[in-house]
């Protein structure tokens, strides 16, 4: 993942890919271009962004919003 100013990057073991969090909006993107809202990012932060891969795949395929963990 190309690193750009204004973003924070982290490797997530459970997804085996990097994520990028916008320092201003809090929106999170994964290397495979899945977008997580600020509210979802806040939920994921509680578990150090170690989102279960099946949940990520469902979001990638069907969209939707994570409302709780």
Buried (B, 14 or more C-beta within 10 A) or exposed (E): BEEEEEBEEEEBEBBEBBBBBBEEEBBBBBBEEBEBBEEBBEBBEEEEBEBEEEBBEEBEEEEEEBEEE
